[in-house]
Amino acid sequence: MNPCFYWIDRPVSFRPGETIAAALLRAGIADLGPDRGAARARVFCGIGACQACVVAVAGEGPVEACLTPARAGLRLGPQPGLGLRHD
C-alpha cells in the first residue's frame, strides 16, 4: 500500500518521489481553492513558474504543490482563510 497525505480530510495516496500536485491530480483533485482574484488555484505550469498551485501545509505554511515532494502524514488544504467552493 502506498503512503498517503491528507487533502483537507481526504486521504490521498502517493508514489515514492511524486509531488503533491501529481498525487492530487491522479486522485482527481484539480480545484485547490481560491487564488488571487477570481481565478481558482490549480496545477497550471507544473514547474513552479506561475505559483497557481500554492497550498497550505499544516504547521509549515504555503508551498507550491508542483515542486514539493509528497510526504506521509502531511495535512494540506487551500491557502488559510480562503476555503473551498462547494458548488
VEXZASE-166666 format. One line per 5 residues: their letters; for each residue x, y, z of N, C-alpha, C, O, CB. Coordinates in pm, 1 decimal. Glycine has a CB too. Layout:
REM VEXZASE-166666
A> X Y Z X Y Z X Y Z X Y Z X Y Z | ...
END
This chain:
REM VEXZASE-166666
MNPCF> 83.9 -118.2 0.0 0.0 0.0 0.0 88.5 124.7 0.0 187.5 132.1 72.8 -95.5 -0.3 121.9 | 51.3 222.0 -82.6 127.6 346.2 -91.2 101.4 434.2 31.1 -6.7 427.8 89.7 92.3 422.3 -220.4 | 199.1 516.1 69.8 176.6 610.9 179.4 73.4 715.2 137.1 40.0 725.6 19.1 309.7 679.8 221.2 | 22.9 792.4 233.7 -75.1 895.1 198.2 -51.9 1023.0 277.1 10.9 1023.7 383.0 -216.9 844.1 222.2 | -105.6 1132.0 220.5 -119.1 1258.4 290.3 -267.6 1291.2 287.5 -346.8 1214.1 233.3 -30.9 1373.1 224.5
YWIDR> -306.2 1403.7 344.6 -448.7 1436.8 354.9 -477.3 1571.2 290.2 -418.3 1672.6 327.6 -493.7 1438.4 501.8 | -567.9 1572.1 193.2 -618.1 1696.7 134.9 -746.7 1728.2 210.3 -846.9 1658.2 195.5 -642.6 1684.8 -23.0 | -743.3 1831.3 289.1 -848.2 1863.6 384.4 -858.0 1740.0 475.1 -767.9 1720.0 556.5 -988.1 1898.7 312.1 | -960.9 1657.2 465.7 -964.7 1534.9 546.2 -960.9 1409.7 459.9 -976.8 1299.0 511.3 -1089.1 1533.2 633.0 | -940.4 1425.2 330.6 -942.0 1311.0 238.0 -801.9 1252.8 222.0 -709.7 1325.2 184.4 -997.9 1353.4 100.3
PVSFR> -783.7 1123.3 249.6 -651.8 1062.9 227.5 -620.6 1054.6 78.3 -705.8 1017.1 -2.2 -645.1 922.4 291.1 | -498.4 1089.8 43.0 -451.8 1085.2 -95.9 -322.7 1003.6 -97.0 -223.2 1042.6 -35.9 -429.2 1230.7 -155.5 | -325.2 891.2 -166.3 -203.3 809.6 -172.5 -107.6 868.1 -275.4 -148.4 935.8 -369.7 -236.8 661.9 -207.4 | 19.9 840.4 -254.9 121.1 888.0 -349.6 228.4 782.7 -367.4 245.8 693.5 -284.3 183.8 1020.6 -301.8 | 299.0 795.1 -477.0 410.3 705.2 -507.5 540.4 769.9 -461.8 550.6 892.6 -460.6 415.5 671.9 -659.8
PGETI> 639.3 690.6 -424.4 767.7 748.0 -383.3 822.9 841.6 -491.7 824.7 806.9 -609.8 869.4 635.7 -352.9 | 867.5 959.9 -449.9 924.4 1057.4 -541.7 822.4 1146.7 -609.8 860.6 1236.5 -684.9 1002.7 987.3 -644.6 | 694.1 1125.0 -586.0 588.6 1201.8 -651.4 567.0 1335.3 -578.6 582.7 1343.7 -456.8 456.9 1120.3 -655.5 | 531.1 1438.1 -654.3 499.7 1566.2 -593.1 356.6 1565.0 -540.1 276.1 1478.7 -574.9 519.3 1680.9 -694.0 | 327.7 1662.3 -455.6 192.0 1679.0 -404.7 95.6 1697.6 -521.2 -10.5 1635.4 -524.4 183.8 1799.1 -307.4
AAALL> 131.7 1782.9 -617.0 44.2 1811.0 -731.6 14.7 1685.7 -812.5 -100.1 1662.5 -850.3 107.3 1916.2 -821.7 | 114.7 1605.9 -839.1 94.1 1484.2 -918.9 -1.0 1388.8 -848.0 -87.9 1329.2 -911.6 228.4 1413.9 -946.6 | 14.9 1373.9 -716.8 -72.7 1284.3 -642.1 -215.7 1338.0 -638.0 -310.9 1261.1 -651.8 -19.7 1264.6 -499.8 | -231.6 1469.1 -619.1 -365.3 1528.5 -617.5 -434.9 1508.7 -752.0 -551.5 1469.6 -756.8 -357.3 1678.5 -583.3 | -364.1 1535.2 -860.0 -423.6 1518.4 -992.9 -461.9 1373.2 -1018.6 -569.2 1345.5 -1072.4 -326.8 1566.5 -1101.0
RAGIA> -374.6 1280.9 -980.4 -404.4 1138.9 -1000.1 -526.8 1096.8 -919.7 -599.0 1005.3 -959.6 -283.9 1053.0 -960.7 | -550.7 1163.4 -806.0 -666.5 1134.3 -721.8 -792.7 1207.8 -769.7 -899.2 1194.4 -709.4 -636.2 1172.2 -577.0 | -780.2 1284.7 -877.4 -895.7 1356.6 -931.8 -924.0 1488.7 -862.9 -1033.7 1543.2 -875.7 -1016.8 1270.5 -922.9 | -826.4 1540.9 -789.9 -843.8 1668.8 -721.0 -772.0 1775.9 -801.5 -649.1 1780.9 -804.8 -789.5 1663.0 -573.9 | -850.8 1861.9 -866.9 -792.8 1967.3 -950.2 -817.4 2106.1 -892.0 -739.1 2197.6 -917.3 -849.6 1959.7 -1091.0
DLGPD> -924.1 2123.7 -814.9 -957.9 2253.1 -755.6 -885.4 2265.5 -622.3 -915.6 2193.3 -527.3 -1112.6 2268.7 -736.8 | -789.5 2357.5 -616.1 -710.2 2374.8 -495.2 -755.4 2495.5 -414.1 -682.2 2543.2 -327.4 -563.9 2388.6 -530.6 | -875.0 2544.6 -441.6 -930.7 2656.6 -366.6 -912.3 2788.1 -438.1 -855.7 2792.9 -547.3 -868.1 2664.3 -230.6 | -960.7 2896.4 -376.2 -949.7 3028.9 -436.9 -804.7 3071.9 -451.0 -720.4 3039.5 -367.4 -1026.1 3131.2 -354.7 | -777.6 3143.7 -555.7 -645.8 3201.6 -579.7 -662.2 3352.5 -569.4 -768.1 3400.7 -529.0 -586.5 3158.6 -720.2
RGAAR> -561.1 3425.7 -604.7 -573.6 3571.9 -608.9 -677.4 3608.9 -713.9 -679.0 3552.5 -823.3 -436.1 3639.9 -640.2 | -762.4 3702.3 -680.6 -865.1 3746.2 -774.5 -974.7 3642.4 -786.6 -1008.4 3575.0 -689.3 -804.2 3774.6 -911.5 | -1030.4 3629.3 -906.6 -1143.8 3539.3 -929.2 -1100.9 3400.6 -975.2 -1185.1 3311.4 -986.4 -1237.2 3599.1 -1031.5 | -972.9 3380.1 -1001.9 -925.7 3250.7 -1051.7 -928.5 3145.0 -941.5 -924.7 3177.1 -822.7 -783.5 3263.7 -1108.3 | -935.1 3019.2 -982.9 -926.5 2907.4 -889.7 -782.2 2859.0 -886.7 -717.6 2851.6 -991.3 -1024.1 2791.8 -929.9
ARVFC> -730.5 2826.0 -768.5 -596.4 2769.2 -758.7 -598.8 2631.2 -823.2 -694.7 2555.8 -807.1 -548.0 2761.2 -609.5 | -491.9 2598.9 -896.9 -486.3 2473.4 -970.5 -342.6 2447.8 -1012.2 -256.2 2534.6 -999.6 -580.4 2476.2 -1094.1 | -318.4 2327.9 -1061.9 -188.2 2297.8 -1120.8 -193.5 2350.1 -1263.4 -279.1 2308.9 -1341.8 -154.3 2142.5 -1115.8 | -103.2 2439.7 -1297.1 -106.0 2500.4 -1429.7 22.2 2470.2 -1506.1 19.5 2395.2 -1603.7 -126.5 2651.6 -1418.8 | 134.7 2527.6 -1462.9 259.0 2509.1 -1539.3 334.7 2383.1 -1499.3 403.3 2323.2 -1582.1 349.1 2629.3 -1521.3
GIGAC> 322.9 2342.9 -1374.4 390.9 2222.3 -1327.9 539.8 2237.7 -1302.4 607.9 2139.6 -1272.4 371.0 2115.3 -1426.0 | 591.7 2361.0 -1314.2 735.5 2381.3 -1292.4 766.6 2494.1 -1193.6 881.9 2535.2 -1180.9 803.0 2410.7 -1424.3 | 665.0 2543.8 -1124.1 685.8 2645.9 -1022.7 693.0 2788.4 -1072.2 715.8 2879.4 -992.5 807.4 2616.5 -951.2 | 674.5 2811.1 -1200.4 685.2 2946.0 -1254.3 561.7 3031.5 -1227.0 574.1 3152.2 -1206.0 709.7 2939.4 -1401.9 | 444.0 2971.5 -1226.9 320.5 3050.6 -1217.0 267.5 3063.0 -1075.2 191.8 3155.8 -1046.9 214.4 2989.9 -1303.4
QACVV> 303.5 2975.0 -987.4 258.6 2971.6 -847.8 106.9 2960.9 -834.4 50.6 3007.2 -735.2 306.6 3095.2 -775.6 | 40.8 2901.1 -931.9 -104.5 2882.5 -927.2 -144.0 2765.2 -838.5 -262.1 2748.5 -807.9 -159.3 2861.3 -1067.5 | -47.7 2683.6 -796.7 -78.7 2562.4 -719.2 -39.1 2573.9 -572.6 -16.4 2472.5 -506.6 -9.0 2442.8 -780.4 | -30.5 2694.8 -521.8 9.4 2712.9 -382.2 -99.9 2658.7 -290.1 -217.2 2693.6 -303.2 37.5 2862.8 -351.6 | -59.1 2573.3 -197.4 -149.2 2515.3 -98.2 -88.0 2535.4 40.1 31.0 2563.9 53.2 -175.1 2363.5 -126.8
AVAGE> -170.3 2520.3 142.0 -123.1 2533.5 279.8 -87.6 2397.2 335.7 -161.9 2300.7 318.2 -229.2 2601.4 368.1 | 25.9 2389.6 402.7 66.8 2269.0 473.8 56.6 2300.2 622.5 122.2 2391.9 671.9 213.1 2223.3 433.5 | -25.6 2223.8 693.8 -44.5 2247.4 837.0 89.5 2245.1 909.1 167.9 2151.3 894.5 -139.5 2142.4 897.5 | 114.2 2349.2 986.7 236.5 2358.4 1063.7 357.6 2406.2 986.3 464.4 2424.3 1044.7 266.1 2228.3 1121.6 | 343.5 2427.3 855.4 457.8 2469.2 774.9 433.3 2594.1 692.3 527.9 2668.1 664.9 497.6 2358.9 684.7
GPVEA> 309.7 2620.3 651.5 280.7 2736.0 568.5 259.3 2697.8 423.5 244.3 2579.7 392.1 392.1 2836.6 578.9 | 257.7 2797.1 333.8 228.1 2770.5 193.2 346.1 2709.3 117.6 462.1 2741.4 143.2 186.0 2898.3 125.3 | 312.8 2619.5 23.2 413.2 2558.7 -64.6 354.3 2547.3 -205.0 232.4 2546.3 -222.1 458.2 2418.1 -10.9 | 440.1 2538.9 -303.2 396.9 2511.6 -439.9 382.8 2359.8 -453.1 480.6 2286.2 -440.0 498.9 2570.2 -546.5 | 261.7 2314.6 -478.6 234.8 2170.9 -484.6 313.1 2101.7 -595.1 348.3 1984.6 -581.1 87.0 2146.7 -504.7
CLTPA> 341.3 2172.0 -705.3 410.6 2108.6 -818.1 559.1 2087.6 -791.6 623.8 2009.7 -861.5 393.3 2192.2 -942.8 | 613.6 2156.1 -691.8 756.9 2143.4 -661.1 784.8 2067.4 -531.6 898.9 2029.8 -504.7 819.1 2280.5 -652.2 | 682.0 2045.1 -452.6 700.6 1988.4 -319.6 677.9 1838.4 -318.9 569.6 1792.2 -354.9 607.4 2055.0 -220.6 | 778.2 1761.9 -278.6 759.1 1616.9 -270.5 653.0 1580.7 -167.5 647.3 1639.5 -59.5 891.0 1547.7 -236.0 | 570.4 1485.0 -201.5 469.0 1435.2 -108.3 539.3 1362.4 6.4 639.3 1293.6 -13.7 367.2 1340.4 -180.8
RAGLR> 484.7 1379.3 126.9 536.2 1309.9 244.6 418.5 1252.1 321.6 312.3 1313.6 331.1 620.5 1405.5 334.8 | 438.7 1135.2 375.2 333.9 1068.5 452.2 290.4 1155.3 569.7 372.7 1212.5 641.2 382.4 931.4 502.3 | 159.2 1163.4 587.4 103.2 1232.5 701.6 81.6 1381.8 685.5 22.1 1444.5 773.2 188.7 1210.6 815.2 | 128.6 1441.3 575.0 105.8 1584.6 555.2 -43.1 1615.0 560.5 -125.1 1535.8 514.2 165.3 1631.7 420.8 | -77.2 1728.8 616.5 -214.8 1779.4 617.1 -215.6 1904.1 529.9 -151.9 2004.4 561.9 -266.2 1810.7 764.3
LGPQP> -288.7 1896.1 419.4 -290.8 2003.6 319.7 -430.3 2058.1 301.8 -529.2 1990.8 331.1 -237.0 1954.3 186.0 | -437.6 2181.5 253.2 -565.6 2241.9 221.2 -543.2 2369.3 142.5 -429.6 2405.0 111.7 -646.5 2270.2 348.5 | -652.0 2437.9 109.9 -640.6 2566.1 41.7 -563.2 2664.4 128.2 -543.8 2640.9 247.5 -779.7 2622.2 7.4 | -519.7 2773.0 69.1 -449.3 2874.2 145.9 -536.2 2920.1 262.7 -657.9 2930.9 247.6 -410.7 2993.8 56.3 | -476.5 2947.1 378.4 -552.1 2977.2 500.0 -657.6 3085.6 482.0 -635.7 3187.9 417.2 -458.0 3018.3 608.1
GLGLR> -772.7 3058.5 542.3 -879.6 3156.0 542.9 -959.1 3168.1 415.4 -1051.1 3249.6 407.9 -824.9 3284.7 574.5 | -925.7 3087.7 312.5 -994.4 3102.6 185.2 -1100.3 2996.3 161.5 -1202.6 3024.5 99.1 -895.3 3099.5 73.9 | -1077.9 2873.7 210.3 -1176.6 2767.3 196.8 -1197.4 2721.2 54.5 -1143.4 2780.2 -39.1 -1306.0 2812.1 252.5 | -1276.2 2615.0 37.6 -1309.4 2561.0 -94.3 -1451.6 2598.2 -132.6 -1539.8 2608.9 -47.4 -1292.0 2408.4 -96.5 | -1472.0 2617.4 -260.1 -1606.5 2639.8 -313.0 -1675.8 2505.3 -321.9 -1614.9 2408.5 -367.3 -1602.7 2710.7 -452.7
HD> -1799.5 2496.1 -280.7 -1871.5 2368.7 -278.7 -1993.1 2370.9 -369.3 -2102.4 2336.6 -324.1 -1913.8 2334.6 -137.3 | -1978.9 2409.9 -496.0 -2092.9 2410.1 -587.0 -2073.7 2317.0 -702.5 -2161.5 2306.0 -788.2 -2118.5 2547.5 -638.1
END
